[in-house]
């Protein structure tokens, strides 16, 4: 079933790309074909009313398969810590209908309403639900008929080696078309960092997929696992195919250790994603950019059995990162918005993602004076276009 709001746009008039001068944007077959000075009202065109235009937001770290968005309020009742949250989620997910097309569709709707047009989502696999979550996510995304793009990470949320059969399911997911396979805290979850990383890197090399690994472990324990990831990326020829999510350790080790890790990551094109957690030091923007390490934002899970927080707004995560990092200068505020939009294209397999001729027509209009204003106020998204089609309009 096609999404009910989809309709094509051939001409978007009077918008200000990146806060610049007003222009008209012509679109054909989901692609921007021309950007020209305003030509005056034309029949059938969409009037942008002089609003700020940005490329579609990219959510580079999501969990769309397990949110209770749209259901009655769920009070958290589990133990603290990662292990406690994993156990609590597994005790209640079937009761709430996870995974399902309906719950996934509710999350995707919130993402789209906030201007997201492309998503990399982790989808749980384990011996209870198998690959059900992947099937549900694909079906929910199909309703958008290609107007949004969803890349899937097969994610072993309950561990890899400690749960017999999970490695086989990761291989099955890769064979079935998952874009990436995941891992989770090889040291603190599986208590065998070498074993977990050897296993998932071998699978990725064999099946030609990427790796996107959650790494929460702190300080030197986490840095040691970065070393292991770097070694295996190099040894198996997986340059440009590995991402580390969270990666708190990078912000917790001393500057010299961090510099060495970032240098190696740059050489192997190992990227990072963050959800900008407020309780921890943020990954340092200028050091990441200085080392030319790819970096993007994600919402993580929203309203799930781990936490009731989250709205699905990637721009709000960018705001949180900027505020927690004490970023105030215009050029740095603008850079943060770039990380949520055009710089993040690579995380969903795009070589380019911008308001430019030849790019996919993913466009978000916001009532803001400039890019900096859009970040610090995070206003509502007035119009969201994905692949040349209207996904949301105020």
Protein Blocks (a to p, Z undefined) as FASTA:
>chain_A
ZZfkbccdfbdghiaehhiacdddddeehiafbdcddebjaehiaceklpacddddddfb
dcfklccehiacdddfbdedjklmmmmmmmmmmmnopacfklmmmmmmmmmmnopabdcd
dddddfklmmmmmmmmmmmmmmnnopaccddddddfnojklmghklmmmmmmmmnopabd
cdehkllmnopaklmmmmmmmmmmmnopacddddfbgcjllmmmmmmmmmmmmmnopghi
accehjlmmmmmcfklmmmmmmmmmmnopacddehiakbccddfklmmmnopacdddebj
ahiakbcgdjhiaklmmmmmmmmnopabfklmmmmmmmmmmmmmmmnopabdcddehiac
dddddddfblmlmmmnopadfbdceehiafbdZZ
